[in-house]
Amino acid sequence: MNRALLLALGTALCAAPIALAGLSADAQTTASQTPFKAPLAADGHPDLSGFWSNATLTPEQRPAKFGDRLVYTPEEVKALENAVVAEVKEGNKPTDPNSGAEGGKEDPKKLRPEFAAAGGDVGGYNRGWLDPGSSVMRVNGQPRTSFLTTANGQPPPRLPTAEPQPGFARGRGGMGSFDNPENRSLGERCIIGFGRNAGPPMLPNGFYNNNYQFMQTKDDFVIEVEMVHDTRVVRLNQPHRTDGVRPWMGDSVGHWEGNTLVVETTNIPQAQAYRGSWKDLTVTERFTRVGKDRVLYQYSLNDPTAWAKPWGGEYEFAPLHGIIYEYACHEGNYALPGMLAGARNQEKEASAKHAAASE
């Protein structure tokens, strides 16, 4: 993620999400004794509607040091969550313009690696403008070390016959090419949010605006994504399109299996490839209301040309205290014309030097 991208996307209005806190021991015991009965929506199915967030400290891939361990220890959870409290407190202190840090910002050496790689603090703002999550994600009260539920929490190896992975970030990377807007990433162009907020699968981006609104009727399930104001419409009890068109976020159709909404997505465009897979990729998502403030989200990835068998992960959405507002990306998208204009100036300077050297 580069600094210019964050500048382009940093103009959204968002409400602060409630932390993805786990259940207390008593609450877990009570929950196990008394199964949760989800309220019903107008369509007669469990009500998934509302405003939700998936901001969390838990990564999709498990850090290698945890090996096959699915769950953090209480001590590890405490250390991680206390570290965020300290990070926010330190990061929100007034920056010293004479500190020597570029632009008066926090020293990148003191930041998380992903923040430093993105330019630090969203173009000069302090830590308060970031909302990557403040607690470890739980599933049924278990503090998870990763979303992925493979044995080691890592993606499985690709088949020897699978196409090479260099196309993985195509349409989303954009690094190094400033010839025209189409060469830049989808996020910088305000087409799709950076990361995989919209999905599928839907994943937090690690920075901010990891918020959603779910709406359901008897015919559709609608997911509004705060980041870049993406909206995915899931058609219920309908066949997949067969015209070869690959819309943004793919072609999603759903049906209910008991209390779980199952969504299957095909026709994913190449620009939204997931780990190099798109053409033959099918993503299956399952949404289950498992508590008053919890929606279990499970996803499975199936591409027989890339992996030997389906694989995936899970996490729980937490409620958002507030609503999401329009993400008017282009209203503050100064970075894109700025980068292109800078590239044109560099070309002019290089041309002038070449002409002078030829005289």
C-alpha positions as CSV (number, residue, x, y, z in Angstrom):
1,M,0.0,0.0,0.0
2,N,1.5,3.3,-0.9
3,R,1.1,6.7,0.7
4,A,-0.6,8.2,-2.3
5,L,-3.3,5.5,-2.2
6,L,-4.1,6.3,1.4
7,L,-4.2,10.0,0.5
8,A,-6.7,9.3,-2.2
9,L,-8.9,7.1,0.1
10,G,-8.6,9.0,3.4
11,T,-11.6,11.2,2.9
12,A,-14.3,8.8,4.0
13,L,-16.7,9.6,6.9
14,C,-17.0,6.6,9.2
15,A,-18.4,5.8,12.6
16,A,-16.2,4.1,15.2
17,P,-16.9,0.3,15.4
18,I,-17.3,-1.5,18.6
19,A,-14.3,-3.7,19.4
20,L,-14.5,-7.3,18.3
21,A,-14.5,-8.3,22.0
22,G,-14.9,-11.9,23.0
23,L,-17.4,-13.3,25.4
24,S,-16.7,-13.6,29.1
25,A,-16.4,-17.1,30.6
26,D,-19.8,-16.8,32.2
27,A,-21.3,-15.5,28.9
28,Q,-19.8,-18.5,27.0
29,T,-21.2,-20.9,29.6
30,T,-24.6,-19.3,29.4
31,A,-24.5,-19.3,25.6
32,S,-23.6,-23.0,25.5
33,Q,-26.5,-23.8,27.8
34,T,-29.1,-21.6,26.0
35,P,-28.8,-21.7,22.2
36,F,-29.2,-18.3,20.7
37,K,-32.5,-17.8,18.8
38,A,-32.0,-15.1,16.1
39,P,-34.8,-12.6,15.6
40,L,-36.6,-13.0,12.3
41,A,-36.7,-10.5,9.5
42,A,-39.8,-9.7,7.3
43,D,-38.8,-12.6,5.0
44,G,-39.2,-15.1,7.8
45,H,-35.5,-15.9,8.0
46,P,-33.0,-15.0,10.7
47,D,-32.4,-11.2,10.6
48,L,-28.8,-10.4,9.4
49,S,-29.6,-6.7,8.7
50,G,-27.8,-3.9,10.4
51,F,-24.4,-2.2,10.6
52,W,-21.4,-4.4,11.1
53,S,-17.6,-4.2,11.3
54,N,-14.8,-6.7,10.7
55,A,-11.9,-4.6,12.0
56,T,-9.6,-6.8,14.1
57,L,-6.1,-7.4,15.2
58,T,-6.3,-11.0,13.8
59,P,-4.7,-11.4,10.4
60,E,-6.1,-13.6,7.6
61,Q,-2.9,-15.6,7.6
62,R,-1.4,-17.0,10.8
63,P,2.0,-15.7,11.8
64,A,4.5,-18.5,11.2
65,K,5.6,-18.5,14.9
66,F,2.2,-19.9,16.0
67,G,2.5,-23.0,13.7
68,D,-0.6,-25.1,13.9
69,R,-2.0,-23.2,16.9
70,L,-5.5,-21.9,16.2
71,V,-6.1,-20.0,19.4
72,Y,-4.1,-17.3,21.3
73,T,-3.3,-17.8,25.0
74,P,-5.0,-15.3,27.4
75,E,-1.5,-13.7,27.9
76,E,-1.0,-13.2,24.2
77,V,-4.4,-11.6,23.8
78,K,-3.7,-9.2,26.7
79,A,-0.3,-8.3,25.2
80,L,-1.7,-7.6,21.7
81,E,-4.7,-5.6,22.9
82,N,-2.7,-3.6,25.5
83,A,-0.1,-2.8,22.7
84,V,-2.9,-1.2,20.7
85,V,-3.9,1.0,23.6
86,A,-0.4,2.2,23.9
87,E,0.0,2.6,20.2
88,V,-3.1,4.9,20.0
89,K,-2.0,6.9,23.0
90,E,1.5,7.5,21.6
91,G,0.3,8.0,18.0
92,N,-2.2,10.7,19.0
93,K,0.3,12.9,20.7
94,P,1.0,16.2,18.9
95,T,3.8,15.7,16.4
96,D,7.0,17.7,16.7
97,P,7.8,19.6,13.5
98,N,11.4,19.7,14.6
99,S,11.7,16.0,15.4
100,G,13.5,15.2,12.1
101,A,10.8,12.8,11.0
102,E,9.7,13.5,7.4
103,G,7.0,16.1,7.4
104,G,6.9,16.1,11.2
105,K,5.3,12.7,11.2
106,E,6.0,9.8,13.6
107,D,9.2,8.0,13.0
108,P,8.4,5.1,10.7
109,K,10.6,2.9,12.8
110,K,8.2,3.2,15.6
111,L,5.2,2.2,13.5
112,R,3.7,-1.1,12.5
113,P,5.4,-2.4,9.4
114,E,2.2,-2.1,7.4
115,F,1.7,1.5,8.5
116,A,5.3,2.4,7.7
117,A,4.9,0.8,4.2
118,A,1.9,2.9,3.6
119,G,3.6,6.2,4.3
120,G,3.1,6.2,8.1
121,D,0.0,8.1,9.2
122,V,-2.3,8.7,6.2
123,G,-0.5,11.6,4.7
124,G,0.4,13.5,7.9
125,Y,-2.6,12.8,10.2
126,N,-2.1,11.1,13.5
127,R,-3.0,7.6,14.7
128,G,-6.6,8.7,15.4
129,W,-7.4,8.6,11.7
130,L,-6.7,4.9,11.5
131,D,-9.0,2.2,12.7
132,P,-7.3,-1.2,12.0
133,G,-9.1,-2.9,14.9
134,S,-8.3,-2.9,18.6
135,S,-9.0,-6.5,19.7
136,V,-8.4,-10.0,18.7
137,M,-11.1,-11.7,16.7
138,R,-13.1,-14.4,18.4
139,V,-15.1,-17.3,17.0
140,N,-17.5,-18.7,19.6
141,G,-15.4,-17.0,22.2
142,Q,-12.1,-18.4,21.0
143,P,-9.4,-15.8,20.3
144,R,-8.2,-16.8,16.9
145,T,-4.6,-16.5,15.5
146,S,-5.9,-16.3,11.9
147,F,-9.0,-16.2,9.8
148,L,-7.8,-19.2,7.8
149,T,-8.7,-22.5,9.2
150,T,-6.2,-24.6,7.3
151,A,-3.9,-26.6,9.6
152,N,-1.1,-24.0,9.6
153,G,-3.3,-21.0,8.9
154,Q,-1.7,-20.5,5.5
155,P,-3.0,-20.8,2.0
156,P,-2.4,-24.3,0.6
157,P,0.2,-24.8,-2.1
158,R,-0.9,-24.3,-5.6
159,L,-1.0,-27.2,-8.0
160,P,2.1,-27.7,-10.2
161,T,-0.2,-27.3,-13.2
162,A,-1.7,-24.0,-11.9
163,E,-0.9,-20.8,-13.8
164,P,1.9,-18.7,-12.2
165,Q,0.7,-16.2,-9.7
166,P,2.1,-12.9,-11.1
167,G,-1.4,-11.8,-12.1
168,F,-2.4,-11.8,-8.4
169,A,-2.4,-8.0,-8.0
170,R,-3.3,-7.1,-11.5
171,G,-5.6,-4.1,-11.6
172,R,-4.9,-3.4,-7.9
173,G,-1.2,-2.9,-7.7
174,G,-0.3,-0.2,-10.2
175,M,3.2,0.3,-8.8
176,G,5.8,1.7,-11.2
177,S,3.5,2.7,-14.1
178,F,2.2,6.2,-14.5
179,D,1.5,6.2,-18.2
180,N,-2.2,6.6,-17.8
181,P,-5.0,6.3,-15.2
182,E,-5.9,2.7,-16.3
183,N,-2.5,1.5,-15.2
184,R,-3.1,2.6,-11.7
185,S,-4.8,0.4,-9.0
186,L,-8.6,0.1,-8.7
187,G,-8.4,1.8,-5.3
188,E,-6.5,4.8,-6.6
189,R,-9.1,5.1,-9.3
190,C,-12.0,5.0,-6.8
191,I,-13.5,1.9,-8.5
192,I,-13.1,-0.7,-5.8
193,G,-11.7,-0.2,-2.3
194,F,-8.1,-1.3,-1.6
195,G,-7.7,-4.6,0.1
196,R,-10.6,-7.0,-0.1
197,N,-13.3,-5.2,1.9
198,A,-15.9,-5.8,-0.8
199,G,-14.7,-9.3,-1.6
200,P,-15.6,-12.0,-2.0
201,P,-14.2,-13.1,0.4
202,M,-14.7,-10.0,2.5
203,L,-11.6,-9.2,4.5
204,P,-10.6,-6.1,6.6
205,N,-7.9,-3.9,5.0
206,G,-5.8,-3.3,8.1
207,F,-6.2,0.5,8.0
208,Y,-9.7,1.9,8.4
209,N,-13.4,1.9,7.2
210,N,-13.9,-1.8,7.6
211,N,-17.6,-1.3,8.0
212,Y,-20.7,-2.7,6.3
213,Q,-24.5,-2.5,6.2
214,F,-26.5,-5.7,5.5
215,M,-30.0,-5.4,4.1
216,Q,-32.3,-8.4,3.3
217,T,-35.6,-9.0,1.5
218,K,-37.3,-12.1,0.2
219,D,-35.6,-11.6,-3.1
220,D,-32.2,-10.1,-2.4
221,F,-29.4,-9.7,0.2
222,V,-27.5,-6.5,-0.1
223,I,-24.1,-5.7,1.3
224,E,-23.1,-2.1,1.3
225,V,-19.4,-1.7,1.9
226,E,-18.2,1.6,3.4
227,M,-14.8,1.5,1.5
228,V,-15.4,3.3,-1.8
229,H,-19.2,2.8,-1.3
230,D,-19.3,-0.6,-3.0
231,T,-22.6,-2.4,-3.0
232,R,-23.0,-6.1,-3.7
233,V,-26.4,-7.4,-4.5
234,V,-26.9,-11.1,-3.9
235,R,-29.9,-12.5,-5.8
236,L,-31.7,-15.2,-3.9
237,N,-32.8,-18.5,-5.4
238,Q,-31.7,-17.5,-8.9
239,P,-29.3,-19.1,-11.4
240,H,-25.9,-17.7,-12.2
241,R,-25.5,-15.6,-15.3
242,T,-24.2,-17.4,-18.3
243,D,-23.4,-14.4,-20.6
244,G,-19.7,-14.4,-19.7
245,V,-20.0,-10.9,-18.1
246,R,-17.8,-10.6,-15.0
247,P,-19.1,-7.7,-12.9
248,W,-17.2,-6.1,-10.1
249,M,-17.4,-8.4,-7.1
250,G,-18.5,-11.2,-9.3
251,D,-22.0,-12.8,-9.7
252,S,-23.4,-13.6,-6.3
253,V,-26.5,-15.8,-5.8
254,G,-27.8,-17.1,-2.5
255,H,-30.1,-19.4,-0.7
256,W,-31.0,-20.3,2.9
257,E,-29.9,-23.5,4.5
258,G,-31.8,-23.6,7.8
259,N,-30.6,-20.5,9.7
260,T,-27.6,-19.8,7.4
261,L,-27.6,-17.7,4.3
262,V,-25.3,-19.4,1.8
263,V,-23.9,-17.1,-1.0
264,E,-22.0,-18.5,-4.0
265,T,-20.1,-16.2,-6.3
266,T,-18.7,-16.9,-9.7
267,N,-17.7,-14.8,-12.7
268,I,-15.1,-12.9,-10.7
269,P,-13.2,-10.4,-12.9
270,Q,-9.4,-10.8,-13.4
271,A,-8.7,-7.5,-11.7
272,Q,-10.2,-8.9,-8.5
273,A,-8.2,-12.2,-8.6
274,Y,-7.7,-13.8,-5.2
275,R,-4.2,-15.2,-4.8
276,G,-3.9,-15.6,-8.5
277,S,-7.3,-17.3,-9.0
278,W,-10.3,-15.8,-10.8
279,K,-11.4,-17.5,-14.0
280,D,-12.4,-20.8,-12.4
281,L,-12.8,-19.5,-8.8
282,T,-16.0,-20.1,-6.9
283,V,-16.3,-18.4,-3.5
284,T,-18.9,-19.8,-1.1
285,E,-19.8,-17.6,1.9
286,R,-22.0,-18.5,4.9
287,F,-23.7,-15.9,7.1
288,T,-25.1,-17.1,10.4
289,R,-26.5,-14.9,13.2
290,V,-25.0,-16.6,16.3
291,G,-25.6,-13.9,18.9
292,K,-27.2,-10.6,19.5
293,D,-24.0,-8.9,18.5
294,R,-22.4,-11.5,16.4
295,V,-22.6,-12.8,12.8
296,L,-20.5,-15.7,11.9
297,Y,-18.9,-15.3,8.5
298,Q,-17.3,-18.4,6.8
299,Y,-15.8,-18.5,3.4
300,S,-14.6,-21.3,1.2
301,L,-12.5,-21.0,-2.0
302,N,-12.7,-23.6,-4.7
303,D,-10.6,-23.5,-7.9
304,P,-9.8,-27.0,-9.2
305,T,-7.2,-25.5,-11.5
306,A,-5.3,-23.9,-8.7
307,W,-5.7,-26.0,-5.5
308,A,-6.2,-29.7,-4.8
309,K,-9.3,-29.1,-2.6
310,P,-11.4,-26.2,-1.3
311,W,-10.1,-24.2,1.7
312,G,-11.0,-21.0,3.5
313,G,-11.6,-19.4,6.8
314,E,-14.0,-17.7,9.3
315,Y,-14.5,-14.8,11.6
316,E,-17.3,-13.0,13.4
317,F,-18.7,-9.6,12.5
318,A,-19.3,-7.2,15.4
319,P,-21.9,-4.5,15.6
320,L,-21.1,-0.9,14.4
321,H,-22.3,1.8,16.8
322,G,-23.6,4.2,14.3
323,I,-24.1,4.2,10.6
324,I,-21.9,4.4,7.5
325,Y,-22.0,7.4,5.2
326,E,-21.3,7.8,1.6
327,Y,-17.6,7.3,0.7
328,A,-17.2,10.1,-1.8
329,C,-13.8,8.9,-3.0
330,H,-13.3,11.2,-6.0
331,E,-14.1,14.4,-4.1
332,G,-10.7,14.1,-2.4
333,N,-8.8,12.1,-4.9
334,Y,-6.0,14.6,-5.5
335,A,-3.4,11.9,-5.5
336,L,-4.3,10.4,-8.9
337,P,-4.0,13.6,-11.0
338,G,-1.0,14.6,-8.9
339,M,0.9,11.4,-9.6
340,L,0.2,11.5,-13.3
341,A,1.1,15.2,-13.5
342,G,4.4,14.4,-11.6
343,A,5.2,11.7,-14.1
344,R,4.6,14.0,-17.0
345,N,6.9,16.6,-15.5
346,Q,9.6,13.9,-15.0
347,E,9.3,13.0,-18.6
348,K,9.7,16.6,-19.7
349,E,12.8,17.0,-17.5
350,A,14.3,13.8,-18.9
351,S,13.5,14.9,-22.4
352,A,15.1,18.3,-21.8
353,K,18.3,16.7,-20.3
354,H,18.5,14.3,-23.3
355,A,18.2,17.3,-25.7
356,A,20.8,19.3,-23.9
357,A,23.2,16.3,-23.9
358,S,22.7,15.9,-27.7
359,E,23.7,19.5,-28.5
